[in-house]
Amino acid sequence: MASIFTKIIRGEIPSYKIAEDENYYAFLDINPLAKGHTLIVPKKETDYLFDLDDDLLAGMSVFSKKVAWAIENVIQCARIGVAVLGLEVPHAHIHLIPINSETDISFSKPKLKLSDEEFREIAEKIRMALK
């Protein structure tokens, strides 16, 4: 059975897409810790990040770096925090989270409640920063 991320990649479930290429898909987390919180997923459905082949894993890091720079150009923050948890969805993924302190990346914090319009505006600004 396809993971929720595979369904997002296929367009079966809507997302706030940031970027996409032949191997990776980036979209806003719908339960964000901060505005601009983005998920990077490989299009190849693999449960565990470190089960990806070396080239796909390395490429995912480079793809994430480009997206992180775009987020940082749009969202005021000290850095883009990176988290890999991998337990909530059985599909390898990386969280890119704008942070100003280490506590900003705590997943036990309450998630932001953003409107559809806010998500769309943030996604558009990040997409434009990628160009």
N, CA, C and O atoms as a GROMACS GRO file, in nm:
protein
  524
    1MET      N    1   0.085  -0.118   0.000
    1MET     CA    2   0.000   0.000   0.000
    1MET      C    3   0.090   0.125   0.000
    1MET      O    4   0.187   0.132   0.075
    2ALA      N    5   0.056   0.219  -0.083
    2ALA     CA    6   0.136   0.341  -0.097
    2ALA      C    7   0.128   0.426   0.030
    2ALA      O    8   0.024   0.437   0.093
    3SER      N    9   0.243   0.486   0.065
    3SER     CA   10   0.244   0.575   0.181
    3SER      C   11   0.171   0.705   0.146
    3SER      O   12   0.147   0.735   0.029
    4ILE      N   13   0.137   0.781   0.249
    4ILE     CA   14   0.072   0.911   0.226
    4ILE      C   15   0.162   1.001   0.142
    4ILE      O   16   0.112   1.080   0.062
    5PHE      N   17   0.295   0.990   0.158
    5PHE     CA   18   0.386   1.073   0.080
    5PHE      C   19   0.386   1.032  -0.066
    5PHE      O   20   0.393   1.117  -0.154
    6THR      N   21   0.377   0.903  -0.094
    6THR     CA   22   0.367   0.857  -0.233
    6THR      C   23   0.238   0.909  -0.295
    6THR      O   24   0.238   0.950  -0.412
    7LYS      N   25   0.130   0.909  -0.220
    7LYS     CA   26   0.002   0.961  -0.271
    7LYS      C   27   0.012   1.111  -0.298
    7LYS      O   28  -0.048   1.161  -0.393
    8ILE      N   29   0.088   1.183  -0.214
    8ILE     CA   30   0.110   1.327  -0.237
    8ILE      C   31   0.191   1.346  -0.365
    8ILE      O   32   0.156   1.429  -0.449
    9ILE      N   33   0.298   1.271  -0.379
    9ILE     CA   34   0.383   1.281  -0.498
    9ILE      C   35   0.302   1.254  -0.625
    9ILE      O   36   0.320   1.322  -0.726
   10ARG      N   37   0.214   1.155  -0.620
   10ARG     CA   38   0.132   1.119  -0.737
   10ARG      C   39   0.020   1.220  -0.763
   10ARG      O   40  -0.045   1.214  -0.867
   11GLY      N   41  -0.005   1.311  -0.668
   11GLY     CA   42  -0.113   1.407  -0.683
   11GLY      C   43  -0.247   1.355  -0.637
   11GLY      O   44  -0.350   1.418  -0.661
   12GLU      N   45  -0.248   1.240  -0.571
   12GLU     CA   46  -0.373   1.183  -0.521
   12GLU      C   47  -0.421   1.255  -0.396
   12GLU      O   48  -0.541   1.256  -0.365
   13ILE      N   49  -0.328   1.316  -0.325
   13ILE     CA   50  -0.358   1.397  -0.206
   13ILE      C   51  -0.294   1.534  -0.233
   13ILE      O   52  -0.179   1.540  -0.274
   14PRO      N   53  -0.368   1.643  -0.211
   14PRO     CA   54  -0.311   1.775  -0.238
   14PRO      C   55  -0.198   1.810  -0.142
   14PRO      O   56  -0.192   1.760  -0.030
   15SER      N   57  -0.107   1.895  -0.190
   15SER     CA   58   0.002   1.943  -0.105
   15SER      C   59   0.038   2.086  -0.146
   15SER      O   60  -0.004   2.134  -0.251
   16TYR      N   61   0.115   2.149  -0.062
   16TYR     CA   62   0.168   2.282  -0.092
   16TYR      C   63   0.310   2.260  -0.142
   16TYR      O   64   0.408   2.271  -0.068
   17LYS      N   65   0.319   2.228  -0.271
   17LYS     CA   66   0.447   2.191  -0.330
   17LYS      C   67   0.542   2.308  -0.335
   17LYS      O   68   0.505   2.420  -0.369
   18ILE      N   69   0.667   2.280  -0.299
   18ILE     CA   70   0.776   2.376  -0.304
   18ILE      C   71   0.863   2.351  -0.426
   18ILE      O   72   0.892   2.443  -0.503
   19ALA      N   73   0.904   2.226  -0.445
   19ALA     CA   74   0.995   2.192  -0.554
   19ALA      C   75   0.981   2.044  -0.586
   19ALA      O   76   0.933   1.964  -0.505
   20GLU      N   77   1.026   2.011  -0.708
   20GLU     CA   78   1.020   1.872  -0.751
   20GLU      C   79   1.121   1.852  -0.863
   20GLU      O   80   1.140   1.941  -0.946
   21ASP      N   81   1.185   1.738  -0.864
   21ASP     CA   82   1.264   1.697  -0.979
   21ASP      C   83   1.237   1.549  -1.003
   21ASP      O   84   1.140   1.496  -0.949
   22GLU      N   85   1.318   1.483  -1.081
   22GLU     CA   86   1.289   1.344  -1.116
   22GLU      C   87   1.300   1.249  -0.996
   22GLU      O   88   1.243   1.140  -0.999
   23ASN      N   89   1.372   1.289  -0.891
   23ASN     CA   90   1.395   1.199  -0.778
   23ASN      C   91   1.335   1.243  -0.644
   23ASN      O   92   1.317   1.160  -0.555
   24TYR      N   93   1.303   1.372  -0.630
   24TYR     CA   94   1.263   1.424  -0.499
   24TYR      C   95   1.142   1.518  -0.510
   24TYR      O   96   1.114   1.575  -0.616
   25TYR      N   97   1.075   1.532  -0.398
   25TYR     CA   98   0.957   1.618  -0.390
   25TYR      C   99   0.964   1.693  -0.256
   25TYR      O  100   0.989   1.632  -0.152
   26ALA      N  101   0.944   1.823  -0.259
   26ALA     CA  102   0.945   1.906  -0.139
   26ALA      C  103   0.810   1.974  -0.125
   26ALA      O  104   0.756   2.027  -0.222
   27PHE      N  105   0.755   1.972  -0.003
   27PHE     CA  106   0.625   2.034   0.022
   27PHE      C  107   0.616   2.079   0.167
   27PHE      O  108   0.686   2.027   0.254
   28LEU      N  109   0.529   2.176   0.192
   28LEU     CA  110   0.511   2.226   0.328
   28LEU      C  111   0.446   2.120   0.417
   28LEU      O  112   0.353   2.051   0.376
   29ASP      N  113   0.497   2.110   0.538
   29ASP     CA  114   0.436   2.024   0.638
   29ASP      C  115   0.302   2.087   0.679
   29ASP      O  116   0.299   2.207   0.709
   30ILE      N  117   0.195   2.011   0.681
   30ILE     CA  118   0.064   2.068   0.716
   30ILE      C  119   0.044   2.082   0.866
   30ILE      O  120  -0.056   2.139   0.912
   31ASN      N  121   0.138   2.029   0.944
   31ASN     CA  122   0.139   2.047   1.089
   31ASN      C  123   0.274   2.106   1.128
   31ASN      O  124   0.354   2.041   1.196
   32PRO      N  125   0.300   2.230   1.086
   32PRO     CA  126   0.434   2.284   1.099
   32PRO      C  127   0.471   2.331   1.240
   32PRO      O  128   0.387   2.374   1.319
   33LEU      N  129   0.600   2.319   1.268
   33LEU     CA  130   0.656   2.378   1.390
   33LEU      C  131   0.681   2.527   1.370
   33LEU      O  132   0.682   2.604   1.466
   34ALA      N  133   0.701   2.567   1.245
   34ALA     CA  134   0.728   2.708   1.211
   34ALA      C  135   0.681   2.732   1.068
   34ALA      O  136   0.669   2.638   0.989
   35LYS      N  137   0.654   2.857   1.036
   35LYS     CA  138   0.620   2.890   0.897
   35LYS      C  139   0.740   2.851   0.810
   35LYS      O  140   0.855   2.882   0.841
   36GLY      N  141   0.710   2.784   0.700
   36GLY     CA  142   0.815   2.739   0.610
   36GLY      C  143   0.864   2.598   0.636
   36GLY      O  144   0.947   2.548   0.561
   37HIS      N  145   0.814   2.532   0.741
   37HIS     CA  146   0.853   2.393   0.772
   37HIS      C  147   0.821   2.306   0.650
   37HIS      O  148   0.705   2.293   0.610
   38THR      N  149   0.924   2.248   0.594
   38THR     CA  150   0.913   2.176   0.467
   38THR      C  151   0.962   2.033   0.483
   38THR      O  152   1.055   2.005   0.559
   39LEU      N  153   0.898   1.943   0.410
   39LEU     CA  154   0.940   1.803   0.405
   39LEU      C  155   1.004   1.774   0.269
   39LEU      O  156   0.954   1.819   0.165
   40ILE      N  157   1.112   1.700   0.271
   40ILE     CA  158   1.180   1.655   0.150
   40ILE      C  159   1.167   1.504   0.148
   40ILE      O  160   1.205   1.436   0.243
   41VAL      N  161   1.113   1.451   0.039
   41VAL     CA  162   1.097   1.305   0.029
   41VAL      C  163   1.152   1.256  -0.105
   41VAL      O  164   1.141   1.326  -0.206
   42PRO      N  165   1.211   1.136  -0.104
   42PRO     CA  166   1.249   1.077  -0.232
   42PRO      C  167   1.123   1.023  -0.300
   42PRO      O  168   1.030   0.978  -0.232
   43LYS      N  169   1.120   1.026  -0.430
   43LYS     CA  170   1.003   0.971  -0.500
   43LYS      C  171   1.001   0.819  -0.491
   43LYS      O  172   0.895   0.757  -0.498
   44LYS      N  173   1.118   0.760  -0.475
   44LYS     CA  174   1.125   0.615  -0.455
   44LYS      C  175   1.080   0.587  -0.312
   44LYS      O  176   1.143   0.634  -0.217
   45GLU      N  177   0.974   0.512  -0.297
   45GLU     CA  178   0.921   0.484  -0.164
   45GLU      C  179   1.013   0.388  -0.091
   45GLU      O  180   1.023   0.270  -0.127
   46THR      N  181   1.079   0.439   0.010
   46THR     CA  182   1.170   0.362   0.094
   46THR      C  183   1.141   0.403   0.237
   46THR      O  184   1.136   0.522   0.268
   47ASP      N  185   1.121   0.306   0.324
   47ASP     CA  186   1.080   0.335   0.461
   47ASP      C  187   1.186   0.410   0.539
   47ASP      O  188   1.155   0.510   0.605
   48TYR      N  189   1.310   0.366   0.534
   48TYR     CA  190   1.415   0.417   0.622
   48TYR      C  191   1.518   0.494   0.541
   48TYR      O  192   1.570   0.444   0.441
   49LEU      N  193   1.547   0.615   0.584
   49LEU     CA  194   1.639   0.703   0.513
   49LEU      C  195   1.770   0.633   0.478
   49LEU      O  196   1.820   0.648   0.367
   50PHE      N  197   1.826   0.559   0.572
   50PHE     CA  198   1.956   0.498   0.550
   50PHE      C  199   1.948   0.367   0.472
   50PHE      O  200   2.049   0.298   0.456
   51ASP      N  201   1.828   0.332   0.423
   51ASP     CA  202   1.814   0.222   0.328
   51ASP      C  203   1.820   0.273   0.184
   51ASP      O  204   1.824   0.193   0.091
   52LEU      N  205   1.820   0.406   0.165
   52LEU     CA  206   1.834   0.462   0.030
   52LEU      C  207   1.974   0.431  -0.022
   52LEU      O  208   2.070   0.426   0.055
   53ASP      N  209   1.985   0.409  -0.154
   53ASP     CA  210   2.120   0.387  -0.206
   53ASP      C  211   2.200   0.516  -0.193
   53ASP      O  212   2.143   0.625  -0.181
   54ASP      N  213   2.330   0.504  -0.195
   54ASP     CA  214   2.418   0.617  -0.167
   54ASP      C  215   2.394   0.737  -0.257
   54ASP      O  216   2.393   0.851  -0.210
   55ASP      N  217   2.374   0.713  -0.386
   55ASP     CA  218   2.353   0.824  -0.479
   55ASP      C  219   2.222   0.897  -0.450
   55ASP      O  220   2.217   1.020  -0.456
   56LEU      N  221   2.117   0.822  -0.420
   56LEU     CA  222   1.987   0.884  -0.390
   56LEU      C  223   1.994   0.962  -0.260
   56LEU      O  224   1.938   1.072  -0.250
   57LEU      N  225   2.062   0.908  -0.160
   57LEU     CA  226   2.077   0.978  -0.032
   57LEU      C  227   2.160   1.105  -0.049
   57LEU      O  228   2.124   1.210   0.004
   58ALA      N  229   2.270   1.096  -0.122
   58ALA     CA  230   2.354   1.214  -0.146
   58ALA      C  231   2.276   1.320  -0.224
   58ALA      O  232   2.284   1.438  -0.192
   59GLY      N  233   2.202   1.279  -0.325
   59GLY     CA  234   2.122   1.371  -0.404
   59GLY      C  235   2.015   1.438  -0.322
   59GLY      O  236   1.982   1.555  -0.344
   60MET      N  237   1.960   1.365  -0.226
   60MET     CA  238   1.857   1.421  -0.138
   60MET      C  239   1.915   1.532  -0.052
   60MET      O  240   1.848   1.632  -0.025
   61SER      N  241   2.039   1.516  -0.010
   61SER     CA  242   2.106   1.621   0.068
   61SER      C  243   2.126   1.747  -0.016
   61SER      O  244   2.104   1.858   0.032
   62VAL      N  245   2.168   1.731  -0.139
   62VAL     CA  246   2.190   1.846  -0.228
   62VAL      C  247   2.057   1.915  -0.258
   62VAL      O  248   2.049   2.038  -0.256
   63PHE      N  249   1.953   1.837  -0.287
   63PHE     CA  250   1.820   1.892  -0.313
   63PHE      C  251   1.771   1.968  -0.189
   63PHE      O  252   1.717   2.078  -0.201
   64SER      N  253   1.790   1.909  -0.071
   64SER     CA  254   1.748   1.973   0.055
   64SER      C  255   1.822   2.105   0.076
   64SER      O  256   1.763   2.202   0.124
   65LYS      N  257   1.949   2.108   0.041
   65LYS     CA  258   2.028   2.229   0.058
   65LYS      C  259   1.970   2.344  -0.024
   65LYS      O  260   1.959   2.456   0.025
   66LYS      N  261   1.932   2.317  -0.149
   66LYS     CA  262   1.874   2.421  -0.235
   66LYS      C  263   1.743   2.472  -0.176
   66LYS      O  264   1.718   2.593  -0.173
   67VAL      N  265   1.660   2.381  -0.130
   67VAL     CA  266   1.532   2.420  -0.071
   67VAL      C  267   1.555   2.498   0.059
   67VAL      O  268   1.486   2.597   0.085
   68ALA      N  269   1.650   2.454   0.140
   68ALA     CA  270   1.680   2.523   0.266
   68ALA      C  271   1.723   2.666   0.241
   68ALA      O  272   1.680   2.757   0.313
   69TRP      N  273   1.808   2.690   0.141
   69TRP     CA  274   1.850   2.827   0.110
   69TRP      C  275   1.731   2.912   0.068
   69TRP      O  276   1.722   3.029   0.105
   70ALA      N  277   1.640   2.854  -0.007
   70ALA     CA  278   1.521   2.929  -0.050
   70ALA      C  279   1.433   2.963   0.071
   70ALA      O  280   1.383   3.075   0.081
   71ILE      N  281   1.414   2.868   0.161
   71ILE     CA  282   1.335   2.894   0.282
   71ILE      C  283   1.399   3.006   0.362
   71ILE      O  284   1.331   3.098   0.407
   72GLU      N  285   1.530   2.998   0.379
   72GLU     CA  286   1.601   3.098   0.459
   72GLU      C  287   1.593   3.238   0.398
   72GLU      O  288   1.600   3.337   0.469
   73ASN      N  289   1.580   3.245   0.266
   73ASN     CA  290   1.565   3.374   0.199
   73ASN      C  291   1.425   3.433   0.215
   73ASN      O  292   1.406   3.552   0.191
   74VAL      N  293   1.330   3.353   0.256
   74VAL     CA  294   1.191   3.397   0.266
   74VAL      C  295   1.144   3.411   0.411
   74VAL      O  296   1.070   3.504   0.443
   75ILE      N  297   1.187   3.321   0.495
   75ILE     CA  298   1.143   3.318   0.635
   75ILE      C  299   1.257   3.370   0.722
   75ILE      O  300   1.369   3.318   0.718
   76GLN      N  301   1.229   3.472   0.801
   76GLN     CA  302   1.332   3.525   0.890
   76GLN      C  303   1.363   3.422   0.998
   76GLN      O  304   1.276   3.383   1.076
   77CYS      N  305   1.489   3.379   1.002
   77CYS     CA  306   1.531   3.280   1.100
   77CYS      C  307   1.684   3.283   1.110
   77CYS      O  308   1.752   3.337   1.023
   78ALA      N  309   1.736   3.224   1.216
   78ALA     CA  310   1.881   3.216   1.233
   78ALA      C  311   1.940   3.106   1.146
   78ALA      O  312   2.051   3.119   1.095
   79ARG      N  313   1.866   2.998   1.130
   79ARG     CA  314   1.911   2.881   1.053
   79ARG      C  315   1.792   2.799   1.009
   79ARG      O  316   1.678   2.823   1.048
   80ILE      N  317   1.824   2.702   0.924
   80ILE     CA  318   1.726   2.599   0.892
   80ILE      C  319   1.770   2.473   0.965
   80ILE      O  320   1.876   2.416   0.935
   81GLY      N  321   1.688   2.431   1.061
   81GLY     CA  322   1.717   2.307   1.133
   81GLY      C  323   1.678   2.188   1.048
   81GLY      O  324   1.584   2.195   0.968
   82VAL      N  325   1.749   2.080   1.066
   82VAL     CA  326   1.724   1.957   0.991
   82VAL      C  327   1.693   1.846   1.091
   82VAL      O  328   1.766   1.826   1.188
   83ALA      N  329   1.584   1.775   1.065
   83ALA     CA  330   1.548   1.663   1.152
   83ALA      C  331   1.508   1.544   1.067
   83ALA      O  332   1.441   1.557   0.964
   84VAL      N  333   1.550   1.428   1.112
   84VAL     CA  334   1.510   1.302   1.050
   84VAL      C  335   1.458   1.215   1.163
   84VAL      O  336   1.534   1.172   1.249
   85LEU      N  337   1.329   1.190   1.161
   85LEU     CA  338   1.269   1.106   1.263
   85LEU      C  339   1.229   0.973   1.202
   85LEU      O  340   1.276   0.867   1.244
   86GLY      N  341   1.143   0.980   1.102
   86GLY     CA  342   1.112   0.862   1.024
   86GLY      C  343   1.021   0.759   1.087
   86GLY      O  344   1.010   0.647   1.036
   87LEU      N  345   0.956   0.792   1.196
   87LEU     CA  346   0.866   0.694   1.258
   87LEU      C  347   0.719   0.719   1.225
   87LEU      O  348   0.639   0.626   1.227
   88GLU      N  349   0.684   0.843   1.196
   88GLU     CA  350   0.543   0.877   1.178
   88GLU      C  351   0.487   0.836   1.041
   88GLU      O  352   0.367   0.809   1.030
   89VAL      N  353   0.569   0.831   0.940
   89VAL     CA  354   0.527   0.789   0.805
   89VAL      C  355   0.633   0.693   0.752
   89VAL      O  356   0.752   0.725   0.756
   90PRO      N  357   0.593   0.576   0.701
   90PRO     CA  358   0.691   0.479   0.653
   90PRO      C  359   0.745   0.515   0.513
   90PRO      O  360   0.735   0.436   0.419
   91HIS      N  361   0.801   0.633   0.504
   91HIS     CA  362   0.858   0.681   0.378
   91HIS      C  363   0.969   0.778   0.419
   91HIS      O  364   0.942   0.878   0.487
   92ALA      N  365   1.091   0.752   0.380
   92ALA     CA  366   1.205   0.836   0.418
   92ALA      C  367   1.175   0.982   0.392
   92ALA      O  368   1.118   1.016   0.288
   93HIS      N  369   1.212   1.069   0.487
   93HIS     CA  370   1.190   1.212   0.468
   93HIS      C  371   1.278   1.293   0.562
   93HIS      O  372   1.322   1.245   0.667
   94ILE      N  373   1.301   1.416   0.522
   94ILE     CA  374   1.380   1.511   0.598
   94ILE      C  375   1.293   1.632   0.627
   94ILE      O  376   1.225   1.683   0.538
   95HIS      N  377   1.296   1.679   0.752
   95HIS     CA  378   1.227   1.802   0.790
   95HIS      C  379   1.326   1.918   0.781
   95HIS      O  380   1.436   1.910   0.835
   96LEU      N  381   1.288   2.025   0.713
   96LEU     CA  382   1.364   2.149   0.711
   96LEU      C  383   1.279   2.251   0.786
   96LEU      O  384   1.169   2.284   0.744
   97ILE      N  385   1.333   2.301   0.899
   97ILE     CA  386   1.253   2.386   0.987
   97ILE      C  387   1.327   2.516   1.019
   97ILE      O  388   1.437   2.512   1.073
   98PRO      N  389   1.267   2.629   0.985
   98PRO     CA  390   1.329   2.757   1.024
   98PRO      C  391   1.334   2.767   1.177
   98PRO      O  392   1.234   2.748   1.245
   99ILE      N  393   1.454   2.798   1.230
   99ILE     CA  394   1.469   2.806   1.375
   99ILE      C  395   1.549   2.930   1.414
   99ILE      O  396   1.628   2.984   1.337
  100ASN      N  397   1.526   2.972   1.537
  100ASN     CA  398   1.603   3.080   1.599
  100ASN      C  399   1.671   3.031   1.727
  100ASN      O  400   1.760   3.097   1.779
  101SER      N  401   1.628   2.916   1.776
  101SER     CA  402   1.691   2.853   1.892
  101SER      C  403   1.672   2.702   1.879
  101SER      O  404   1.588   2.655   1.802
  102GLU      N  405   1.748   2.627   1.956
  102GLU     CA  406   1.739   2.481   1.949
  102GLU      C  407   1.602   2.430   1.991
  102GLU      O  408   1.558   2.326   1.943
  103THR      N  409   1.536   2.501   2.080
  103THR     CA  410   1.404   2.455   2.125
  103THR      C  411   1.297   2.469   2.016
  103THR      O  412   1.190   2.410   2.028
  104ASP      N  413   1.325   2.546   1.912
  104ASP     CA  414   1.228   2.563   1.804
  104ASP      C  415   1.206   2.435   1.725
  104ASP      O  416   1.107   2.424   1.652
  105ILE      N  417   1.295   2.339   1.738
  105ILE     CA  418   1.284   2.217   1.660
  105ILE      C  419   1.228   2.100   1.743
  105ILE      O  420   1.236   1.985   1.701
  106SER      N  421   1.172   2.131   1.858
  106SER     CA  422   1.112   2.028   1.943
  106SER      C  423   0.976   1.986   1.888
  106SER      O  424   0.886   2.069   1.876
  107PHE      N  425   0.963   1.859   1.855
  107PHE     CA  426   0.838   1.809   1.799
  107PHE      C  427   0.729   1.792   1.905
  107PHE      O  428   0.616   1.757   1.872
  108SER      N  429   0.762   1.816   2.031
  108SER     CA  430   0.660   1.810   2.136
  108SER      C  431   0.588   1.944   2.150
  108SER      O  432   0.488   1.955   2.222
  109LYS      N  433   0.640   2.048   2.080
  109LYS     CA  434   0.575   2.179   2.083
  109LYS      C  435   0.441   2.174   2.009
  109LYS      O  436   0.423   2.092   1.919
  110PRO      N  437   0.349   2.262   2.046
  110PRO     CA  438   0.224   2.271   1.969
  110PRO      C  439   0.254   2.314   1.825
  110PRO      O  440   0.343   2.396   1.800
  111LYS      N  441   0.181   2.257   1.733
  111LYS     CA  442   0.200   2.289   1.591
  111LYS      C  443   0.124   2.417   1.557
  111LYS      O  444   0.023   2.450   1.620
  112LEU      N  445   0.172   2.488   1.457
  112LEU     CA  446   0.104   2.609   1.411
  112LEU      C  447  -0.025   2.572   1.339
  112LEU      O  448  -0.036   2.466   1.278
  113LYS      N  449  -0.121   2.658   1.347
  113LYS     CA  450  -0.247   2.644   1.272
  113LYS      C  451  -0.248   2.755   1.168
  113LYS      O  452  -0.270   2.871   1.201
  114LEU      N  453  -0.223   2.719   1.044
  114LEU     CA  454  -0.219   2.816   0.936
  114LEU      C  455  -0.338   2.797   0.843
  114LEU      O  456  -0.387   2.685   0.827
  115SER      N  457  -0.383   2.904   0.784
  115SER     CA  458  -0.494   2.896   0.689
  115SER      C  459  -0.441   2.848   0.554
  115SER      O  460  -0.320   2.850   0.528
  116ASP      N  461  -0.532   2.805   0.470
  116ASP     CA  462  -0.495   2.764   0.335
  116ASP      C  463  -0.424   2.879   0.263
  116ASP      O  464  -0.325   2.857   0.193
  117GLU      N  465  -0.474   2.999   0.282
  117GLU     CA  466  -0.413   3.116   0.218
  117GLU      C  467  -0.269   3.137   0.267
  117GLU      O  468  -0.180   3.168   0.187
  118GLU      N  469  -0.246   3.122   0.397
  118GLU     CA  470  -0.110   3.137   0.451
  118GLU      C  471  -0.017   3.032   0.393
  118GLU      O  472   0.095   3.063   0.353
  119PHE      N  473  -0.062   2.906   0.388
  119PHE     CA  474   0.020   2.800   0.329
  119PHE      C  475   0.054   2.833   0.183
  119PHE      O  476   0.168   2.820   0.141
  120ARG      N  477  -0.047   2.875   0.107
  120ARG     CA  478  -0.025   2.906  -0.035
  120ARG      C  479   0.075   3.020  -0.052
  120ARG      O  480   0.162   3.014  -0.138
  121GLU      N  481   0.063   3.124   0.030
  121GLU     CA  482   0.155   3.239   0.022
  121GLU      C  483   0.298   3.198   0.055
  121GLU      O  484   0.392   3.237  -0.015
  122ILE      N  485   0.315   3.120   0.159
  122ILE     CA  486   0.448   3.075   0.199
  122ILE      C  487   0.509   2.988   0.089
  122ILE      O  488   0.624   3.007   0.051
  123ALA      N  489   0.431   2.893   0.039
  123ALA     CA  490   0.482   2.804  -0.066
  123ALA      C  491   0.523   2.883  -0.190
  123ALA      O  492   0.628   2.856  -0.248
  124GLU      N  493   0.442   2.979  -0.229
  124GLU     CA  494   0.472   3.060  -0.348
  124GLU      C  495   0.601   3.140  -0.328
  124GLU      O  496   0.684   3.147  -0.418
  125LYS      N  497   0.617   3.199  -0.211
  125LYS     CA  498   0.739   3.278  -0.183
  125LYS      C  499   0.863   3.190  -0.189
  125LYS      O  500   0.966   3.230  -0.244
  126ILE      N  501   0.854   3.071  -0.132
  126ILE     CA  502   0.970   2.979  -0.133
  126ILE      C  503   0.998   2.934  -0.276
  126ILE      O  504   1.113   2.930  -0.319
  127ARG      N  505   0.893   2.899  -0.350
  127ARG     CA  506   0.913   2.860  -0.493
  127ARG      C  507   0.981   2.970  -0.570
  127ARG      O  508   1.071   2.943  -0.649
  128MET      N  509   0.938   3.093  -0.548
  128MET     CA  510   0.999   3.207  -0.620
  128MET      C  511   1.146   3.224  -0.581
  128MET      O  512   1.228   3.262  -0.665
  129ALA      N  513   1.180   3.197  -0.457
  129ALA     CA  514   1.319   3.210  -0.412
  129ALA      C  515   1.410   3.102  -0.472
  129ALA      O  516   1.532   3.117  -0.476
  130LEU      N  517   1.349   2.994  -0.520
  130LEU     CA  518   1.426   2.887  -0.584
  130LEU      C  519   1.466   2.922  -0.727
  130LEU      O  520   1.559   2.862  -0.782
  131LYS      N  521   1.398   3.017  -0.786
  131LYS     CA  522   1.424   3.050  -0.927
  131LYS      C  523   1.542   3.139  -0.945
  131LYS      O  524   1.576   3.175  -1.057
   0.00000   0.00000   0.00000
